[in-house]
Amino acid sequence: MTDNNQNSNEISAVGVLKKTVDGNYRLRRIASMLLDHFIMCILIVPPAIIMTIISEKLGQRMNDGMGFFVFFLFVFVYLNKDLFKGKSPAKRILGFQVINCKTEKPATELQCFVRNLTICVAWPLEVVIGFINPERRIGDFIANTKVVESEKEKLKSIWTDLKSTTLKINFIGILIIGGIYFYGLSLILPNMN
């Protein structure tokens, strides 16, 4: 590459765009984090409210165990927002992808889950770290991943990816790690269980 082309985008073999980090990139990356949070809250909060109302109407109050299970289920969905090809809904819209730092290929489902575990306990800190270092927040360092630019996709591409997904050993690992993680949280935060 010549010096004149250093600021231009490069497309790798896996379709990932590599670009130098600038102020616009930082703002788009933070926008991606905030949009993901907003989208996931829209997907999670209304069903949780509806489930609570329906259970109350049926006269079946959610006991502590049931409430914890429902909470676990919805947070589990949130933590797996990057499950398909390392692209959450906002990452697809704004053109980002989570990749493995070592292989430069899309991060595995397990890596995406692990990188999002820190969101539950340090979301505001993750946003600050994401602004300082848009490619790698705390969860990325733990999972050995980074966020890079990629081609923008329509939101409906999630359905295509969902249809072509098969149960993998990574998903079983995600369930086990998620169960242990949330059980540990329930011990630390006794009011949750």
Secondary structure, DSSP 4 states (H G I P E B T S, - for coil): --GGGTTS-EE-TTSEEE----HHHHHHHHHHHHHHHHHHHHHHHHHHHHHHHHHHHTT----HHHHHHHHHHHHHHHHTTTTTTT--HHHHHHTEEEEETTT-SBPPHHHHHHHHHHHHHHHHHHHHHHHHSTT--HHHHHHTEEEEEE----TTHHHHHHHT----HHHHHHHHHHHHHHHHHHHHSTT--
